[in-house]
Amino acid sequence: MGGILTIDREQFIETAKHSAGGRDVIAVVKNNAYNYGLEFAVRAFWEAGIRSFATTSLDEARHIRSYVPRALIFMMNPVRDLEAVREYELHITLPSLEYYYEHHEALAGINVHLEFAGLFNRSGFEDAPGMVEVMEHQKTLEPAEQMHIKGIWTHFGYADELEMDEYEIERGMWLGLLETLGRSGYNFDIVHSQNSASFARDGILDGHTHLRLGISLYGSRPYYSLPETDFIQSLELKAEIVQIRNIRSDQKCGYGGSYEPDGDRRIAVVDIGYGDGLLRKRAAFDCMIGGRRYPIKSLMMSHMIVEIDGAVSLSDEVVLYSNEMRIDEFTAKGVGANSEQLGALNYHSLEKVILNDTGIHQ
């Protein structure tokens, strides 16, 4: 089977409502909505009151438009199929002068958000003069030839790092850019920069119209020190035990004999592995069976080995993620970012179960 991924839709919506707090939020739903399922997440977020969505995939943007026709949909990656942008009425990023001059004629009538590279330097303009050059060049065009400069944005790549000073630096660079542009009379309808970590640290920054939230909407804490009650996780990942065995101290298990018991032991062979998206670092820790934690000893493509005791039976379920075994707990232990653990899940091999799904979606 490869594991069962269960999502409580009602809790998912409540968590999103709590995270958004009635503010204008752009929900990040890239990569199949962190593997919760794009259609599921978009419709649930819409029910939670969220009206704007961000992705990096034009194909996902097309699907979002079909799910929620009245939504604002923002493309975080540069798009070159501008006819599709018009057809689906998308907002797109404007990342550089080079992109602008290559496409400015085709950009007529399209909604764009100027992107600032900042300290993260993933993509975007390096400074205000480049943005000003674009906006001044637009003024030389006839109205029908102009694009619509609706927004400005950046990404805080260091907001998650509490031990580093870079977040304060990148935030200062960004706010300085906005101040410089504002003094020159350049203002924007939509201003967004803050991910879940930045919002948790600072609240919404002055001059910002929207938050652009990812992981907190899905129930994971951007920092382990934040209260669990503010980030209720709607997701549970569990698997079945396919066999229980007693092994001797001289019997190795797993690929290359990866598990070497230090004595006679009882083990459970569990129907989930790295082929189903379980990270190797996650398998360095424990799982939960019958409300108790047991150590994972070996991970294979379709199976894992757990060291157990006599309290475990073949009918017991093995839990890898739940509100008792939170994704952000293992983030704090060094398994990988919240989004990394979610993004690794193989939604093709896992069975997905949606709880509290009425089938009536807006």
C-alpha positions in Angstrom: 0.0 0.0 0.0 2.8 2.5 0.8 1.1 4.3 3.7 -2.1 6.2 4.3 -2.1 10.0 4.3 -5.2 11.3 6.1 -6.2 14.9 6.1 -9.0 16.4 8.2 -10.6 18.9 5.9 -12.5 20.7 8.7 -9.3 21.1 10.8 -7.4 22.2 7.7 -9.8 25.0 7.1 -9.8 26.1 10.8 -6.0 26.1 10.9 -5.9 28.3 7.7 -8.5 30.7 9.2 -6.5 31.0 12.4 -3.2 31.5 10.5 -4.7 34.2 8.2 -6.4 35.9 11.1 -8.8 37.8 8.8 -5.9 39.5 6.9 -5.4 39.6 3.2 -3.3 36.5 2.5 -1.8 35.1 -0.7 -1.7 31.3 0.0 1.3 29.6 -1.5 0.1 26.4 -3.1 3.0 25.5 -5.3 4.2 21.9 -5.7 0.7 20.4 -5.4 0.0 22.5 -2.4 2.9 21.0 -0.4 1.5 17.6 -1.4 -1.8 18.2 0.4 -3.4 18.2 -3.1 -3.9 21.4 -5.2 -7.6 21.2 -5.6 -8.2 20.1 -2.0 -6.1 23.0 -0.6 -7.3 25.7 -3.0 -11.0 24.9 -2.3 -10.4 24.6 1.4 -8.5 27.9 1.6 -11.2 29.6 -0.4 -13.7 28.3 2.2 -11.4 29.7 4.9 -11.7 33.2 3.3 -8.5 33.3 1.3 -8.9 34.9 -2.1 -5.3 35.0 -3.5 -3.0 32.2 -4.5 0.6 31.9 -5.5 2.4 29.1 -7.5 5.4 28.6 -9.7 3.7 26.4 -12.3 1.5 27.7 -15.1 -0.3 24.3 -15.2 -1.2 24.7 -11.6 -2.3 28.3 -12.2 -4.7 27.0 -14.9 -6.2 24.5 -12.5 -6.5 27.1 -9.7 -8.5 29.3 -12.1 -10.9 26.4 -12.8 -11.4 25.7 -9.1 -11.9 29.4 -8.0 -12.7 31.6 -11.0 -12.7 34.9 -9.0 -9.3 34.4 -7.3 -6.2 36.5 -7.7 -3.5 34.1 -9.0 0.2 35.1 -8.8 3.0 33.5 -10.7 6.2 33.6 -8.7 8.4 32.4 -11.6 8.9 34.4 -14.8 6.3 33.4 -17.5 7.0 33.5 -21.2 3.6 32.1 -22.4 2.0 35.5 -22.1 -1.1 34.5 -24.1 -1.8 32.0 -21.4 -1.3 34.7 -18.8 -4.0 36.8 -20.5 -6.3 33.8 -21.0 -6.3 32.9 -17.3 -6.0 36.5 -16.1 -2.9 35.9 -14.0 -0.7 38.3 -12.1 3.0 37.6 -12.9 6.4 38.5 -11.5 8.6 41.0 -13.3 12.1 39.8 -12.3 14.6 42.0 -14.3 15.3 44.7 -16.9 16.4 42.0 -19.3 13.0 40.2 -19.1 11.2 43.5 -19.3 12.9 44.7 -22.5 12.6 41.3 -24.1 8.8 41.1 -23.5 7.5 44.6 -22.8 5.4 44.8 -26.0 3.8 41.4 -25.2 3.2 42.5 -21.6 0.6 45.1 -22.6 -2.5 44.7 -20.4 -0.9 42.2 -18.1 -0.8 42.6 -14.3 2.8 42.5 -13.0 4.5 42.6 -9.6 8.1 44.0 -9.6 10.4 41.5 -7.8 13.3 42.6 -5.5 16.2 40.2 -5.2 17.2 41.3 -1.8 19.7 39.3 0.2 18.3 36.0 -0.9 19.2 36.7 -4.6 17.1 34.0 -6.0 15.7 36.3 -8.7 14.6 39.9 -9.0 15.8 43.5 -9.5 18.9 44.4 -7.5 17.9 48.0 -6.7 15.4 50.7 -7.1 16.9 52.4 -10.2 16.1 49.3 -12.4 12.5 49.4 -11.2 12.3 53.1 -11.8 13.6 52.6 -15.3 10.8 50.2 -16.1 8.1 52.5 -14.6 9.4 55.5 -16.5 9.6 53.6 -19.7 6.0 52.6 -19.3 5.0 56.2 -19.2 6.3 56.7 -22.7 3.9 54.2 -24.1 0.3 54.6 -25.2 -2.2 53.4 -22.6 -3.1 50.3 -24.7 0.6 49.4 -24.8 1.2 49.6 -21.1 1.2 46.7 -18.6 -0.5 47.1 -15.3 2.1 47.5 -12.5 0.0 46.2 -9.7 2.4 45.1 -7.1 5.9 44.7 -5.6 7.3 41.8 -3.7 10.3 40.0 -2.4 11.1 36.8 -0.5 12.8 36.7 2.9 15.1 33.8 2.6 16.6 34.1 6.1 13.4 34.7 8.2 13.6 31.1 9.4 17.1 31.5 10.9 16.8 32.8 14.4 20.5 32.5 15.0 21.5 34.6 12.1 21.5 38.4 11.5 20.7 38.2 7.8 17.0 38.5 8.3 17.3 41.9 9.9 19.6 42.9 7.0 17.3 41.7 4.2 14.2 43.2 5.9 16.1 46.5 6.2 17.1 46.4 2.5 13.5 45.7 1.5 11.9 48.4 3.7 14.6 50.9 2.5 13.6 50.1 -1.1 9.9 50.7 -0.4 10.8 54.0 1.3 13.0 55.1 -1.6 10.3 54.4 -4.2 7.6 55.9 -2.0 9.5 59.2 -1.7 9.7 59.3 -5.5 5.9 58.9 -5.8 5.9 55.2 -6.8 3.2 53.3 -4.9 1.6 49.9 -5.4 -1.8 48.4 -4.8 -0.3 45.1 -3.6 2.8 44.8 -1.4 3.9 41.4 -0.2 7.1 40.0 1.2 6.3 38.0 4.4 6.4 34.3 4.7 5.1 32.4 7.8 8.4 32.9 9.6 8.6 36.7 9.0 5.0 37.2 10.0 5.6 35.2 13.2 8.5 37.4 14.1 7.2 40.8 13.2 3.5 40.8 12.5 2.5 42.4 9.3 5.1 45.0 8.2 4.1 48.7 7.7 3.0 49.4 4.2 2.2 45.8 3.3 -1.2 44.9 1.9 -0.9 41.1 1.9 0.9 38.3 3.7 2.2 35.5 1.5 2.0 32.5 3.7 2.9 28.9 3.1 3.7 26.5 5.9 1.7 28.0 8.7 -1.5 27.7 6.7 -0.8 24.0 6.5 -0.4 23.6 10.3 3.4 23.7 10.8 5.2 26.1 13.1 7.9 28.2 11.4 9.7 28.1 14.8 9.6 25.2 17.2 9.2 27.5 20.2 5.8 28.8 19.1 2.7 27.2 20.8 1.4 24.1 19.1 -2.2 25.3 19.7 -1.7 28.0 17.2 -0.7 25.5 14.5 -3.0 22.5 14.6 -1.8 19.9 12.1 -4.6 18.4 10.0 -2.4 15.7 8.5 -1.6 12.2 9.6 0.7 9.7 7.9 0.5 6.1 9.0 1.3 2.6 7.7 0.5 -1.0 8.3 2.7 -3.7 9.9 3.1 -6.5 7.4 5.1 -8.9 9.6 6.4 -9.2 13.2 9.6 -11.2 13.7 11.9 -12.2 16.4 15.6 -12.0 15.4 18.8 -13.1 17.0 21.7 -10.9 17.8 23.6 -12.4 14.8 20.9 -11.6 12.2 21.2 -8.3 10.3 18.3 -6.7 8.5 17.8 -4.1 5.8 19.9 -3.1 2.8 23.5 -3.9 3.4 22.7 -5.2 6.8 21.9 -1.6 8.0 20.3 -2.8 11.2 22.6 -4.8 13.5 20.7 -5.8 16.7 22.7 -5.6 19.9 20.9 -8.6 21.2 17.8 -10.8 20.5 15.1 -8.4 19.4 11.5 -8.2 18.2 10.9 -6.2 15.0 8.0 -4.9 12.9 8.3 -4.8 9.2 6.2 -1.8 8.1 4.7 -1.1 4.7 6.3 2.3 3.9 9.7 3.5 2.7 11.7 6.1 1.0 9.9 5.3 -2.3 6.8 6.7 -0.6 8.6 9.9 0.4 9.9 9.2 3.9 13.1 11.0 4.2 16.2 9.0 5.4 16.8 11.6 8.1 13.2 11.1 9.3 13.9 7.4 9.7 16.8 8.2 12.1 14.1 8.9 14.7 11.1 7.1 16.0 7.5 6.3 15.1 4.4 5.8 17.3 2.6 2.5 17.8 -0.3 2.3 20.2 0.5 5.7 21.7 4.1 4.7 22.5 7.3 5.7 20.6 9.5 3.0 19.0 12.8 3.5 17.1 13.0 3.1 13.4 16.1 1.0 12.7 16.3 0.6 8.9 14.6 2.3 5.9 14.2 0.6 2.5 12.4 1.6 -0.7 9.0 0.1 0.3 9.5 -1.0 3.9 11.1 0.1 7.2 12.1 -1.9 10.3 11.0 -0.8 13.7 12.3 -2.3 16.9 9.3 -3.1 19.1 8.3 -5.0 22.3 5.6 -7.4 23.2 2.9 -4.7 23.4 2.8 -4.4 19.6 0.6 -6.6 17.5 0.2 -7.2 13.8 -3.1 -5.2 13.7 -1.5 -2.0 15.1 -1.0 1.1 13.0 2.4 2.8 12.7 2.2 6.6 12.9 4.9 8.7 11.2 3.3 12.1 11.4 0.3 13.3 13.5 -0.4 16.0 16.1 1.6 13.8 18.5 4.4 13.4 16.0 4.4 16.8 14.4 6.3 17.6 11.2 7.8 20.7 12.9 9.1 18.5 15.7 11.3 16.7 13.2 12.3 19.9 11.6 13.7 21.0 14.9 15.6 17.7 15.1 17.3 18.4 11.8 15.3 16.1 9.5 14.6 18.9 7.0 12.4 22.0 6.6 8.7 21.6 7.1 8.2 22.1 3.4 10.9 19.6 2.6 9.3 16.8 4.6 5.9 17.5 3.0 7.3 18.0 -0.5 9.0 14.6 -0.4 5.8 12.7 0.1 4.9 10.5 -2.9 1.2 11.3 -3.4 1.1 8.7 -6.2 2.0 5.8 -3.9 0.3 6.9 -0.7 -3.4 6.3 -0.2 -5.1 9.6 0.6 -8.1 9.9 2.8 -10.0 13.1 3.3 -12.0 13.4 6.5 -15.1 15.7 6.9 -15.4 16.2 3.2 -19.0 17.1 2.5 -18.5 17.2 -1.2 -20.0 20.7 -1.3 -17.1 23.0 -2.3 -17.3 26.6 -3.3 
